[in-house]
Amino acid sequence: MPSSLPANEPALYRLIPAIGSLRTYTFATFGKDLFAGLTVAAVAVPQAMAYASIFGVPVQYGLYTAIVMTAVGALFDSSKQLINGPTNAICIALLSALGHIPVDERVPAAIMMALMIGSLQTGITLLRLGDLSRYISHAVIVGFTAGASVLLVLDQLKNVLGLKAVGDVHDSFIKRFWLTMTQGGAVNWPTAGVAVGTIAVALVMRWVNKRWRLGLPELLLAIVAAGFAVFTWKLDAYGVKLIDKVPRELPSFQVPMFDSRLARELLPSATAIALLGLLEAIAMAKSLAARTRQKLDINQQCLSEGLANLAGSFFQCFPGSGSLTRSYINHQAGAATQWSGVISAGAVALTLVALAPLAQYIPKAALAGVLLMAATRMIDLRGVLYHCRTTRFDAIIVLATAAAAVLVSIEYCILIGTFLSFVIYVPRAARIEVNELVMTAEGAIRERNNGQDACPLIKIYDFEGELFFGASPELQTQLENIEASIVPETRAVVLRLKHVRNPDAVCMHELKESIQRLQELGVQVALSGVRDAEYPTLEKSGLVEVVGAERVFRETPSVWSSTTTAIHWAYDQLSADRCDGCPRSSGGAGMNWHFEI
């Protein structure tokens, strides 16, 4: 989509859209952004802590990501309402990618992943490849979301039930889950009660918000209630595990660690997560733009993701992307510009400084409860059902991607789904349709029906499809069928190419050889409906020379005119010969052809 800024705007405004929005910024606009930013921050704080716990890093790193990445992403975002930061999907992918790394080494590894992912996304931007994301089927994203939701629920059950994690880090997720469920010890009922209570409070707060149209921070209040219960009844003495103490300090500048050996090992995962992050952010930005009618610059959106991850890696952040929940909340709260994201980041920073000591009372089960709620919101059941019933191909992609997320790994399921979509799509794109056309005694030209007699003297074939290398085998088969239909009486063949697209050297070679074989049989060949876009390829491949330039009838603004001209040429090749029922059997010089296809 085109940029939201005119071409003559200063370069700074185009590079940093948030600064460009200040040209028309007013107190009223600031009021909208302030309310939206504070509302988003109330959700960002509990989410950031919960998401960090998914792959086993201290919760403050989730808060750091919600500060730095959200602020940097907002400054460079093309979308005015998108909120960047820690996300459910990215953290689940990190759980799979970093699961084999010891816990005490996981933080620097996650920060290095942010550096690698940011570099990859920025490279995609500089090469202007961001718009290639539209070639990835949406069924892949639907399948990924479904699989990630199931994976998140299964992973958090141990924290909900108070079980000990069992299994080697190199074991598959399914094996670790099974060992944990069967050998992780007895269920700790106070822990389960805290998780269920957290979910119950959040659901009640949601009902209150809908009933009285309030804007209470339901997740934050649910976690506060869980912490209050732990503090009041000393539930930690009954086996309820608490999060580690959160230092009262903001993220500071630190050059991220870079281990070349570990980087090579994590590069495939980093590539998959970089792609996932772009897809997640672009899909979210497009969804918001459809509601606000804002024009997006997809390349700028990719740049914001890359720079946000790069900057975050120098301030102790793990990778992130555009958040579905917080972005919608930002939009619904009335955010007017990208500055609502900057305000949200500032509010999270103030919360960290002011309330960090109280975080030590937050039970891990409460964060697990929040994540279970996030998983139920994450899955798009309607989208899954829609894709599964629409076409068999969509169903295969959705189900295979979802299964790969659970059975293989979450970061590779995107690549598996994308590869599968191409494997399914390419054969469909390589289908070439060739229909024989017949001329009736009334002067009509239509597709030949089964059993309908056709003129043995003049044969007309209509081609349709992509003439690229993948279609070569089918094109060869269709051309062999045409050659097999030639009888001794055949004098001329017209090949209509009006609906062929993107011809390449392989298919041009097949077509040229087939025409030469027809000519050796004494059959004259003409091409009709040749469009200006395709003519240079036909000329450079030598096809025009083989056929003869005078027998290549170019498409003109008059519909079918090139084909009717080709048919008149074909009749000229017949001399006085006519077949039974020929519309020109009387020897008339002209015929007003009309088409019924």
C-alpha positions as CSV (number, residue, x, y, z in Angstrom):
1,M,0.0,0.0,0.0
2,P,1.2,3.5,-0.6
3,S,2.8,5.6,2.2
4,S,0.5,7.8,4.3
5,L,2.8,10.7,3.7
6,P,3.0,12.7,0.4
7,A,6.1,12.2,-1.6
8,N,7.3,15.8,-0.9
9,E,7.4,15.4,2.9
10,P,10.7,15.9,4.7
11,A,12.8,12.8,5.0
12,L,12.6,12.9,8.8
13,Y,8.8,12.7,8.7
14,R,9.0,9.7,6.4
15,L,11.6,7.9,8.5
16,I,9.9,8.7,11.8
17,P,6.1,9.0,11.2
18,A,5.5,9.8,14.9
19,I,7.4,13.1,14.4
20,G,5.4,13.8,11.3
21,S,2.2,13.5,13.3
22,L,3.3,16.4,15.5
23,R,2.6,18.9,12.7
24,T,-1.1,18.8,13.5
25,Y,-0.9,17.7,17.1
26,T,-3.3,19.4,19.6
27,F,-4.2,19.2,23.2
28,A,-7.3,17.2,22.2
29,T,-5.1,14.7,20.3
30,F,-2.8,14.4,23.3
31,G,-5.8,13.8,25.6
32,K,-6.9,10.8,23.4
33,D,-3.3,9.4,23.3
34,L,-2.9,9.8,27.0
35,F,-6.0,7.9,27.9
36,A,-5.3,5.2,25.3
37,G,-1.6,4.9,26.4
38,L,-2.5,4.5,30.1
39,T,-5.2,2.0,29.3
40,V,-2.7,-0.1,27.2
41,A,-0.1,0.1,30.0
42,A,-2.6,-1.4,32.5
43,V,-2.8,-4.4,30.2
44,A,0.9,-4.4,29.2
45,V,2.3,-4.8,32.8
46,P,0.6,-8.1,33.6
47,Q,1.0,-9.4,30.0
48,A,4.7,-8.6,29.9
49,M,5.4,-10.4,33.1
50,A,3.3,-13.4,32.0
51,Y,4.9,-13.6,28.6
52,A,8.4,-13.5,30.1
53,S,7.5,-16.5,32.3
54,I,6.6,-18.6,29.2
55,F,10.2,-19.3,28.3
56,G,11.6,-19.0,31.8
57,V,13.3,-15.6,32.1
58,P,12.7,-13.2,35.0
59,V,9.6,-11.1,34.6
60,Q,11.5,-7.7,34.6
61,Y,12.8,-8.5,31.1
62,G,9.2,-8.7,29.8
63,L,8.7,-5.2,31.4
64,Y,11.9,-3.9,29.8
65,T,10.6,-5.2,26.4
66,A,7.3,-3.4,27.0
67,I,9.2,-0.2,27.6
68,V,11.9,0.0,25.0
69,M,10.4,-2.0,22.1
70,T,7.0,-0.3,22.5
71,A,8.5,3.2,22.5
72,V,10.9,2.6,19.6
73,G,8.3,0.7,17.5
74,A,5.7,3.5,18.1
75,L,8.2,6.2,16.8
76,F,8.8,4.3,13.5
77,D,5.4,2.6,13.0
78,S,3.5,3.3,9.9
79,S,0.3,2.3,11.7
80,K,-1.0,4.9,14.2
81,Q,-2.5,2.3,16.6
82,L,-0.2,-0.7,16.5
83,I,1.5,-1.5,19.8
84,N,4.8,-3.4,19.7
85,G,6.3,-5.3,22.5
86,P,6.3,-8.8,24.0
87,T,3.7,-11.1,22.4
88,N,2.3,-14.5,23.1
89,A,3.3,-16.0,19.8
90,I,6.9,-14.8,19.9
91,C,7.4,-16.0,23.4
92,I,6.0,-19.4,22.6
93,A,8.4,-19.6,19.7
94,L,11.3,-18.6,22.1
95,L,10.2,-21.3,24.4
96,S,10.8,-23.8,21.6
97,A,14.0,-22.2,20.3
98,L,15.7,-21.7,23.7
99,G,14.3,-24.6,25.6
100,H,17.6,-26.5,25.3
101,I,19.6,-23.7,26.8
102,P,20.3,-23.8,30.6
103,V,18.1,-21.4,32.6
104,D,21.1,-19.3,33.8
105,E,22.2,-18.7,30.2
106,R,18.7,-18.1,28.7
107,V,18.6,-14.3,29.3
108,P,21.7,-13.4,27.2
109,A,20.6,-15.9,24.6
110,A,17.2,-14.3,24.3
111,I,18.8,-10.8,24.1
112,M,21.1,-12.1,21.3
113,M,18.0,-13.4,19.5
114,A,16.6,-9.9,19.6
115,L,19.8,-8.6,17.9
116,M,19.7,-11.3,15.3
117,I,16.0,-11.0,14.6
118,G,16.2,-7.2,14.4
119,S,19.1,-7.4,12.0
120,L,17.2,-9.9,9.8
121,Q,14.1,-7.8,9.7
122,T,16.0,-4.6,9.0
123,G,17.8,-6.4,6.1
124,I,14.4,-7.5,4.7
125,T,13.4,-3.8,4.9
126,L,16.5,-2.6,3.1
127,L,16.0,-5.1,0.3
128,R,12.3,-4.0,0.2
129,L,11.1,-7.6,0.6
130,G,8.5,-6.9,3.2
131,D,5.6,-7.0,0.8
132,L,6.5,-10.6,-0.1
133,S,4.6,-11.6,3.1
134,R,1.4,-11.4,1.0
135,Y,2.5,-14.6,-0.7
136,I,2.2,-16.5,2.5
137,S,-1.3,-18.0,2.9
138,H,-3.4,-16.7,5.7
139,A,-4.2,-20.3,6.5
140,V,-0.6,-20.7,7.7
141,I,-1.2,-17.9,10.3
142,V,-4.5,-19.5,11.4
143,G,-2.8,-22.8,11.8
144,F,0.1,-21.4,13.7
145,T,-2.2,-19.5,16.1
146,A,-4.3,-22.6,16.8
147,G,-1.1,-24.7,17.4
148,A,0.5,-22.1,19.5
149,S,-2.6,-21.8,21.7
150,V,-2.7,-25.6,22.3
151,L,1.1,-25.5,23.1
152,L,0.7,-22.6,25.5
153,V,-2.1,-24.4,27.4
154,L,-0.1,-27.6,27.7
155,D,3.0,-25.8,28.8
156,Q,1.3,-23.8,31.5
157,L,-0.6,-26.8,33.0
158,K,2.4,-27.6,35.2
159,N,2.3,-24.1,36.7
160,V,-1.4,-24.2,37.2
161,L,-1.2,-27.6,39.0
162,G,2.0,-26.9,40.8
163,L,3.9,-29.8,39.2
164,K,7.7,-30.1,38.8
165,A,9.0,-29.9,35.2
166,V,10.5,-33.2,34.2
167,G,12.5,-34.1,31.1
168,D,15.7,-33.3,29.4
169,V,15.9,-30.0,27.5
170,H,16.7,-31.9,24.3
171,D,13.6,-33.9,24.6
172,S,10.6,-33.0,22.4
173,F,7.9,-30.8,23.9
174,I,5.4,-33.7,23.9
175,K,7.8,-36.0,25.7
176,R,8.6,-33.3,28.4
177,F,4.8,-32.7,28.8
178,W,4.1,-36.3,29.3
179,L,6.9,-36.8,31.8
180,T,5.8,-33.8,33.7
181,M,2.2,-34.9,33.9
182,T,3.1,-38.4,35.0
183,Q,6.2,-37.9,37.1
184,G,6.0,-34.2,38.2
185,G,4.5,-35.1,41.6
186,A,1.1,-34.6,43.1
187,V,-1.2,-31.7,42.3
188,N,-0.7,-28.7,44.7
189,W,-4.3,-27.6,45.3
190,P,-3.5,-24.2,46.7
191,T,-1.6,-23.4,43.5
192,A,-4.5,-24.6,41.4
193,G,-6.8,-22.6,43.5
194,V,-4.8,-19.4,42.9
195,A,-4.8,-20.0,39.1
196,V,-8.5,-20.6,39.0
197,G,-9.2,-17.7,41.3
198,T,-7.1,-15.4,39.1
199,I,-9.1,-16.4,36.0
200,A,-12.4,-16.0,38.0
201,V,-11.5,-12.5,39.1
202,A,-10.5,-11.5,35.6
203,L,-13.8,-12.9,34.1
204,V,-15.8,-11.1,36.7
205,M,-14.0,-7.8,36.0
206,R,-14.6,-8.4,32.3
207,W,-18.3,-8.8,33.0
208,V,-18.4,-5.7,35.1
209,N,-16.7,-3.7,32.3
210,K,-19.3,-4.9,29.8
211,R,-22.2,-4.5,32.1
212,W,-21.4,-0.9,33.2
213,R,-19.2,0.1,30.3
214,L,-16.2,0.7,32.6
215,G,-12.5,0.5,31.7
216,L,-11.1,-1.5,34.6
217,P,-7.8,-3.2,34.0
218,E,-9.2,-6.8,34.5
219,L,-5.9,-8.7,34.2
220,L,-4.0,-6.3,36.4
221,L,-6.7,-6.4,39.1
222,A,-6.8,-10.2,38.9
223,I,-3.0,-10.4,39.5
224,V,-3.2,-7.8,42.3
225,A,-6.0,-9.9,43.9
226,A,-3.8,-13.1,43.7
227,G,-0.9,-11.2,45.3
228,F,-3.1,-9.9,48.0
229,A,-4.3,-13.4,48.7
230,V,-0.8,-14.8,48.9
231,F,0.3,-11.9,51.3
232,T,-2.8,-12.2,53.5
233,W,-2.9,-16.0,53.9
234,K,0.8,-16.8,53.5
235,L,0.0,-19.2,50.7
236,D,3.7,-19.5,49.8
237,A,4.0,-21.7,52.9
238,Y,1.6,-24.2,51.3
239,G,3.7,-24.6,48.2
240,V,2.5,-21.7,46.1
241,K,5.5,-20.5,44.1
242,L,6.2,-16.8,43.7
243,I,8.1,-15.0,41.0
244,D,11.6,-13.7,41.8
245,K,12.1,-10.2,43.2
246,V,11.9,-7.5,40.5
247,P,14.7,-4.8,40.8
248,R,13.5,-1.2,41.0
249,E,15.5,-0.1,38.0
250,L,14.9,0.8,34.3
251,P,16.6,-1.0,31.5
252,S,20.2,0.3,30.9
253,F,22.3,0.3,27.8
254,Q,24.4,-2.8,27.4
255,V,26.0,-4.2,24.3
256,P,24.4,-7.7,23.8
257,M,26.5,-10.8,24.0
258,F,27.3,-12.4,20.7
259,D,28.4,-16.0,20.6
260,S,29.1,-17.1,17.0
261,R,28.7,-20.8,17.8
262,L,25.3,-20.2,19.5
263,A,24.3,-17.7,16.7
264,R,24.9,-20.4,14.0
265,E,22.8,-22.8,16.1
266,L,20.0,-20.3,16.6
267,L,20.0,-18.8,13.1
268,P,17.2,-21.0,11.6
269,S,15.0,-20.3,14.6
270,A,15.8,-16.6,14.5
271,T,14.9,-16.5,10.8
272,A,11.6,-18.2,11.4
273,I,10.8,-15.9,14.3
274,A,11.8,-12.8,12.3
275,L,9.3,-13.9,9.6
276,L,6.7,-14.7,12.2
277,G,7.2,-11.3,13.8
278,L,6.7,-9.4,10.5
279,L,3.7,-11.5,9.6
280,E,2.1,-10.8,13.0
281,A,2.8,-7.1,12.9
282,I,1.7,-6.6,9.3
283,A,-1.5,-8.6,9.8
284,M,-2.3,-6.6,12.9
285,A,-1.5,-3.3,11.2
286,K,-3.7,-4.2,8.1
287,S,-6.5,-5.2,10.4
288,L,-6.4,-1.8,12.2
289,A,-6.0,0.1,8.9
290,A,-9.2,-1.6,7.5
291,R,-11.1,-0.1,10.5
292,T,-9.5,3.4,10.4
293,R,-9.0,3.7,6.6
294,Q,-5.4,4.6,7.2
295,K,-2.9,4.0,4.4
296,L,0.0,1.9,5.4
297,D,3.6,1.7,4.2
298,I,4.4,-2.0,4.6
299,N,8.2,-1.4,4.2
300,Q,8.1,1.2,6.9
301,Q,6.2,-1.2,9.1
302,C,8.9,-3.8,8.6
303,L,11.5,-1.2,9.4
304,S,9.8,-0.3,12.7
305,E,9.8,-4.0,13.7
306,G,13.5,-4.4,12.9
307,L,14.6,-1.2,14.6
308,A,12.5,-2.0,17.7
309,N,14.1,-5.4,18.1
310,L,17.6,-4.0,17.4
311,A,17.2,-1.2,19.9
312,G,15.7,-3.6,22.4
313,S,18.7,-5.9,22.2
314,F,20.9,-3.0,23.6
315,F,18.5,-2.5,26.5
316,Q,18.1,-6.1,27.8
317,C,15.0,-6.9,25.8
318,F,13.9,-10.1,24.2
319,P,12.3,-10.2,20.8
320,G,8.8,-8.9,20.3
321,S,6.3,-7.9,17.6
322,G,2.9,-6.2,17.2
323,S,0.5,-7.2,19.9
324,L,-3.0,-8.3,19.0
325,T,-4.6,-7.5,22.4
326,R,-2.9,-4.3,23.2
327,S,-3.2,-2.9,19.7
328,Y,-7.0,-3.4,19.7
329,I,-7.3,-1.9,23.1
330,N,-5.2,1.1,21.9
331,H,-7.6,1.5,19.0
332,Q,-10.8,1.0,21.1
333,A,-9.5,3.5,23.7
334,G,-9.3,6.2,21.0
335,A,-5.6,6.5,20.2
336,A,-5.1,9.2,17.6
337,T,-1.4,8.9,16.8
338,Q,1.7,6.7,17.4
339,W,2.4,8.8,20.6
340,S,-0.1,6.6,22.5
341,G,2.5,3.8,22.3
342,V,5.3,6.1,23.7
343,I,3.0,7.1,26.5
344,S,2.2,3.5,27.2
345,A,5.9,2.7,27.4
346,G,6.4,5.6,29.8
347,A,3.6,4.4,32.1
348,V,5.0,0.9,32.2
349,A,8.4,2.4,33.2
350,L,6.8,4.4,36.0
351,T,4.9,1.3,37.2
352,L,8.2,-0.6,37.3
353,V,10.0,2.0,39.4
354,A,7.0,2.6,41.8
355,L,5.7,-0.9,42.4
356,A,8.6,-3.3,41.7
357,P,9.0,-4.3,45.4
358,L,5.3,-5.5,45.5
359,A,5.9,-7.9,42.6
360,Q,7.6,-10.4,44.9
361,Y,4.1,-11.4,46.1
362,I,2.8,-12.3,42.7
363,P,2.4,-16.1,42.4
364,K,3.5,-17.9,39.2
365,A,0.1,-19.6,39.1
366,A,-1.6,-16.2,38.7
367,L,0.6,-15.5,35.6
368,A,-0.3,-19.0,34.3
369,G,-3.9,-18.1,34.7
370,V,-3.4,-15.0,32.7
371,L,-1.7,-17.0,30.0
372,L,-4.5,-19.5,29.8
373,M,-6.9,-16.7,29.2
374,A,-4.6,-15.3,26.6
375,A,-4.5,-18.7,24.9
376,T,-8.3,-18.9,24.6
377,R,-8.4,-15.4,23.1
378,M,-5.5,-16.2,20.8
379,I,-7.2,-19.0,18.9
380,D,-9.5,-18.0,16.1
381,L,-12.0,-20.9,16.2
382,R,-14.2,-19.2,13.6
383,G,-11.2,-18.7,11.3
384,V,-10.1,-22.4,11.7
385,L,-13.6,-23.7,10.9
386,Y,-13.9,-21.3,7.9
387,H,-10.6,-22.4,6.4
388,C,-11.2,-26.1,7.1
389,R,-14.6,-26.1,5.3
390,T,-13.8,-23.7,2.5
391,T,-11.3,-25.8,0.5
392,R,-9.4,-29.1,1.1
393,F,-6.1,-27.3,0.5
394,D,-6.8,-24.7,3.2
395,A,-7.8,-27.4,5.6
396,I,-4.5,-29.3,5.0
397,I,-2.4,-26.2,5.5
398,V,-4.2,-25.2,8.7
399,L,-4.1,-28.7,10.3
400,A,-0.6,-29.4,9.2
401,T,0.7,-26.1,10.6
402,A,-1.1,-26.5,13.9
403,A,0.2,-30.1,14.2
404,A,3.7,-29.0,13.4
405,A,3.5,-26.4,16.1
406,V,2.9,-29.0,18.8
407,L,4.7,-32.0,17.4
408,V,7.8,-30.4,15.8
409,S,8.5,-26.8,17.0
410,I,6.6,-23.6,17.1
411,E,9.2,-21.6,15.1
412,Y,9.5,-24.2,12.4
413,C,5.8,-24.7,11.9
414,I,5.6,-21.3,10.1
415,L,8.3,-22.5,7.6
416,I,6.6,-25.9,7.3
417,G,3.2,-24.3,6.6
418,T,4.7,-21.8,4.1
419,F,6.5,-24.6,2.3
420,L,3.4,-26.7,2.3
421,S,1.3,-23.9,0.9
422,F,3.8,-23.5,-2.0
423,V,3.9,-27.2,-2.6
424,I,0.1,-27.2,-2.9
425,Y,-0.2,-23.9,-4.8
426,V,2.5,-24.5,-7.5
427,P,0.7,-27.5,-9.1
428,R,-2.5,-25.5,-9.1
429,A,-0.8,-22.6,-10.7
430,A,0.8,-24.9,-13.3
431,R,-2.5,-26.1,-14.7
432,I,-2.9,-25.3,-18.4
433,E,-6.3,-25.4,-19.9
434,V,-6.6,-25.9,-23.7
435,N,-10.1,-25.8,-25.1
436,E,-10.9,-26.5,-28.8
437,L,-13.1,-23.9,-30.4
438,V,-15.5,-24.7,-33.2
439,M,-17.3,-22.6,-35.9
440,T,-21.0,-23.2,-36.4
441,A,-22.9,-22.8,-39.6
442,E,-24.5,-19.7,-38.2
443,G,-21.1,-18.0,-37.8
444,A,-20.7,-18.5,-34.1
445,I,-17.5,-19.6,-32.4
446,R,-17.8,-21.5,-29.2
447,E,-16.0,-24.1,-27.1
448,R,-16.4,-27.6,-28.5
449,N,-18.7,-29.9,-26.6
450,N,-18.1,-33.6,-26.2
451,G,-19.2,-35.4,-29.3
452,Q,-19.6,-32.2,-31.3
453,D,-18.2,-32.3,-34.9
454,A,-15.3,-30.0,-35.6
455,C,-13.9,-28.8,-38.9
456,P,-11.0,-31.1,-39.9
457,L,-9.5,-28.4,-42.1
458,I,-9.2,-25.5,-39.5
459,K,-8.5,-26.2,-35.9
460,I,-8.6,-23.5,-33.2
461,Y,-7.4,-23.9,-29.7
462,D,-7.7,-21.5,-26.8
463,F,-4.9,-21.6,-24.2
464,E,-5.3,-20.4,-20.6
465,G,-2.8,-20.4,-17.7
466,E,0.6,-19.5,-16.5
467,L,3.3,-20.6,-19.0
468,F,6.1,-20.9,-16.5
469,F,8.5,-23.9,-16.0
470,G,6.2,-25.6,-13.5
471,A,3.6,-25.9,-16.2
472,S,5.9,-27.3,-18.8
473,P,4.9,-31.0,-18.3
474,E,1.2,-30.3,-18.7
475,L,1.8,-27.9,-21.6
476,Q,3.7,-30.7,-23.3
477,T,0.8,-33.1,-22.8
478,Q,-1.7,-30.6,-24.2
479,L,0.5,-29.9,-27.2
480,E,0.8,-33.7,-27.9
481,N,-3.0,-34.0,-27.8
482,I,-3.3,-31.2,-30.3
483,E,-0.7,-32.9,-32.6
484,A,-2.6,-36.2,-32.2
485,S,-5.8,-34.5,-33.4
486,I,-4.3,-33.5,-36.7
487,V,-5.7,-35.4,-39.7
488,P,-4.5,-35.4,-43.3
489,E,-7.2,-32.9,-44.3
490,T,-6.0,-30.3,-41.7
491,R,-4.6,-27.2,-43.4
492,A,-4.3,-24.6,-40.6
493,V,-4.2,-24.4,-36.8
494,V,-4.9,-21.2,-34.8
495,L,-3.5,-21.1,-31.3
496,R,-5.2,-18.4,-29.2
497,L,-2.9,-17.0,-26.5
498,K,-5.1,-14.3,-25.1
499,H,-5.3,-15.8,-21.6
500,V,-1.7,-17.0,-21.1
501,R,0.5,-15.2,-18.7
502,N,4.2,-15.0,-17.8
503,P,5.7,-17.2,-20.5
504,D,9.2,-18.3,-19.8
505,A,12.0,-20.0,-21.9
506,V,11.0,-23.6,-21.0
507,C,7.4,-23.3,-22.1
508,M,8.4,-21.2,-25.2
509,H,10.8,-24.0,-26.2
510,E,8.0,-26.6,-25.9
511,L,5.6,-24.5,-27.9
512,K,8.2,-23.7,-30.6
513,E,9.1,-27.4,-31.1
514,S,5.4,-28.4,-31.3
515,I,4.7,-25.7,-34.0
516,Q,7.8,-26.9,-36.0
517,R,6.4,-30.5,-35.9
518,L,3.0,-29.3,-37.2
519,Q,4.8,-27.3,-39.9
520,E,6.7,-30.5,-40.9
521,L,3.3,-32.1,-41.4
522,G,2.3,-29.4,-43.8
523,V,0.0,-27.6,-41.4
524,Q,0.2,-23.8,-41.3
525,V,0.1,-22.3,-37.7
526,A,-1.0,-18.9,-36.6
527,L,-1.0,-17.3,-33.1
528,S,-3.8,-15.0,-32.1
529,G,-4.7,-12.8,-29.1
530,V,-1.0,-12.1,-28.4
531,R,-0.8,-9.3,-25.9
532,D,1.8,-6.6,-26.0
533,A,3.2,-7.7,-22.6
534,E,3.9,-11.2,-23.9
535,Y,5.0,-10.4,-27.5
536,P,8.6,-9.5,-26.6
537,T,9.1,-12.9,-24.9
538,L,7.7,-14.7,-28.0
539,E,10.0,-12.6,-30.2
540,K,13.2,-13.1,-28.1
541,S,12.5,-16.9,-27.8
542,G,12.5,-17.2,-31.6
543,L,8.8,-18.2,-31.7
544,V,7.8,-15.3,-33.9
545,E,10.5,-16.2,-36.4
546,V,9.3,-19.8,-36.5
547,V,5.7,-18.9,-37.0
548,G,6.3,-15.9,-39.2
549,A,5.6,-12.3,-38.0
550,E,2.7,-12.0,-40.5
551,R,1.0,-15.0,-38.7
552,V,1.2,-13.5,-35.2
553,F,-2.0,-11.6,-34.7
554,R,-1.7,-9.1,-31.9
555,E,-4.5,-8.3,-29.5
556,T,-6.3,-5.0,-30.2
557,P,-8.8,-3.0,-28.2
558,S,-11.6,-4.6,-30.3
559,V,-12.6,-7.8,-28.5
560,W,-11.7,-11.0,-30.4
561,S,-10.6,-9.0,-33.4
562,S,-7.2,-10.7,-33.6
563,T,-8.8,-14.2,-33.5
564,T,-11.3,-13.3,-36.2
565,T,-8.4,-12.0,-38.4
566,A,-6.6,-15.2,-37.8
567,I,-9.6,-17.2,-38.8
568,H,-9.9,-15.3,-42.0
569,W,-6.2,-16.0,-42.6
570,A,-6.9,-19.7,-42.0
571,Y,-9.7,-19.7,-44.6
572,D,-7.3,-18.2,-47.1
573,Q,-5.1,-21.2,-46.7
574,L,-8.0,-23.5,-47.7
575,S,-8.4,-22.2,-51.3
576,A,-11.6,-23.8,-52.5
577,D,-11.7,-26.6,-49.9
578,R,-14.6,-26.7,-47.5
579,C,-16.0,-29.2,-45.1
580,D,-19.6,-30.2,-44.7
581,G,-21.5,-27.5,-42.8
582,C,-18.9,-24.9,-43.3
583,P,-20.4,-21.4,-42.8
584,R,-18.4,-20.2,-45.8
585,S,-19.2,-23.2,-48.0
586,S,-21.0,-21.0,-50.4
587,G,-17.6,-19.4,-51.2
588,G,-18.7,-16.0,-49.8
589,A,-15.8,-13.7,-49.1
590,G,-16.9,-12.5,-45.8
591,M,-18.5,-13.8,-42.6
592,N,-19.6,-11.8,-39.6
593,W,-18.2,-14.0,-36.8
594,H,-19.6,-13.8,-33.3
595,F,-18.6,-15.6,-30.2
596,E,-20.6,-17.6,-27.7
597,I,-17.9,-18.5,-25.0
